[in-house]
Each structure stands twice: as C-alpha cells, then as structure tokens.
Amino acid sequence: MTHHVVVIDEQSDSRALMAEFLADFGYRTSTTASVSEAHGLCGGGGVDLILLDSKAANRYCAARAAREALVELGVPLILVAPTEVIPHEPLPGVSACIAKPVGLQSLLSNVRRVLGTPRDPINRAARSEERRVGKECRSRW
C-alpha cells in the first residue's frame, strides 16, 4: 500500500508539478485548489499527508484557521510558504515547513521524513528522474 498525499495549491501548474513528481516516486496523490475541497478528500480517511500552500490557506480565511481545520483531521501537514512567512518556532500540527521557491528535492526529502519511503519499490525511471531533477529543476519553483 502506498502513502496518499493531498496537494492543496491554488496554482494548477504548481499542484500538478508536485503531484506528478511525488507520484513518480511511488506516492498516490490527489490535488485540490482549496482547503474546503481538501476536507472532502480527507474526511473519509485514507490520507497520509497534506501539502498546503500558504496562499491556499490565506484564501480559506486565515492561515491559522485553515491549518487548525486540517490538523483536526489528524493528518500530518507540510506547509509551503515564502521564507519570510515561515515561523521560527514549530507550529502546532505542522510536521514541516518548506520555503518557497520549493526545490523538488527538498519537497521529496520532507515528505520522506514525515512518511518514510513508499512501500512500493521505486522503479529505475523514477531514480533517473530524481537525479535529473536534482540538476535541472531546482529553479522551477
């Protein structure tokens, strides 16, 4: 069984990039543009991690309210935010904070730190992609 990650981001290209990248490494992904939609995805269980973009959180009402609503679901949360917004002290219910622009290697290492690696083996194409991303894709974010 693979880990299920929900990506919440208003920007469809960012959402797709993160979801596709994690899927290449064996994670099952779902995407949504809003926190309220994420509640529908997470409410039935089966979600192992939420990646929350700070803009999506701010649109919901306020970052704190969105974070608290998601924390109530009992699912680990990684917050993606501009460097100046990331707090110096840990936020309750937040497993990790990733500074924007997000490097895909940083994204993967934080997801792995929270969830571990997927139980499904990573295929050679995914390993090759991981090496390529480390060299070429850091500037995409």
Helices and strands as residue ranges (DSSP letters): E 4-8, H 12-24, E 28-32, H 35-43, E 49-53, H 54-60, H 63-71, E 77-82, G 83-85, E 94-100, H 104-115, H 124-136, G 138-140
